[in-house]
C-alpha cells in the first residue's frame, strides 16, 4: 500500500476555528478557490451539451483541441500548435500528480521542482516511486545528479510566490533538458493574471522552445493549463496539456486504458470558456481591484510582500523577521496572528522548507470579505 504524507491543509483546522470566533466571522484567504459566479456563457454551454449519452473521447473533441490551439496563438504567443498535440485533463492537479507515473518514471529517476512550490509536484514523484528535489536553478546541478533527472517542473507565474520566469532562463532549462533527455512540464495556470509584468512566457513560446524552419519545436515539452482561475471553473475540473506530439500521443494512449476522460459537457464548456475573452477580462479586473486593496493593508499590518507580480496570491512575511533565519515556527506564529484578526491564510511551510517564515494570502474572496480583511489589517 502506498503511504503518502498527511494532507497538509488538515493542519489548518484549529486556525480556521480561531478565525471563525472573530466578530463578523472568518475571512478565508488560504486555499484560493474561486468564489465569483461561473460566467453565464459557460454555464449555458454546459447545459446545451448536457445530453451526452455516449462515451466521450479521451483525446477530446476536435473542436475543443482547435480552440486550445487558437487560444495558445492568441493569448500565449504560441503559433502553429497542432490540435493533435492537445489533451484535455480532469483538472490540472490530476495531471501534475500522475504525470511521473504516466511517463513511466520509477526508482532511480529524479523529478525537479522549484525551490518553493506546489506540493503535488513532490507527491507525483512519490506516487511513481521516483525521487524528487527542490532546486533554485537546474542549470547549476552537478552532472551526476542531472543524469538521473527525467522530469523538470517549471511553474510561472509561481504558486505560491507569484514569481515569473524569463523566456531567456526558460530557454536555457529547455536546452539542458533536451541534452539530458528529460521532459520539461510547465505549470502555467496563472498566466492570465499578470499584475506587475508585461511578459509571461509559455514553455511553448518560440523564444523558449525554438523552431526549425519556422515549424514549432515542442519536443520534450508540455504546457499545463487550467481554466479554474481565469473562468471560475474549479468545480468543472477543466484543464489541458499541450506540446510535444509524441508525449501527448503516449499520454492519450495510457489514459485511454486508465479511463481518464473529461466529460463531454465539460469539454464543450471549456471550449466556450477559451473562446470568450470578455469574462476573462472582467474577472481579471475583479482580482486586480482586490489586490490593490489588500497590498497596502498587508503592509500596514507589518508584512513584507515578495515577488507576487502575477497570479492569485501575495507571498508575505513579517517585515521584522530575517528570512534567512526564519523557521517553521515563524510561519505558524504569523498564521496564528492572522487568525486572531479573523483571517485565514496559507502557511508557507506547505510549500517546502524555503517557505519558512512566509504566508500565502489569496485574492479569492468576495469584495465584502476583502473589505473585512482590509479593515481588520488596518485597525
Beta strands, then each sheet from edge to edge (+ up, - down):
strand 1: 27-29
strand 2: 86-90
strand 3: 110-114
strand 4: 131-135
strand 5: 149-155
strand 6: 183-187
strand 7: 211-212
strand 8: 215-216
strand 9: 221-226
strand 10: 238-243
strand 11: 303-306
strand 12: 313-318
strand 13: 343-347
strand 14: 358-362
sheet 1: 1+ 13+ 14- 12+ 11-
sheet 2: 2+ 10- 9+ 6+ 5+ 3+ 4+
sheet 3: 7+ 8-
end
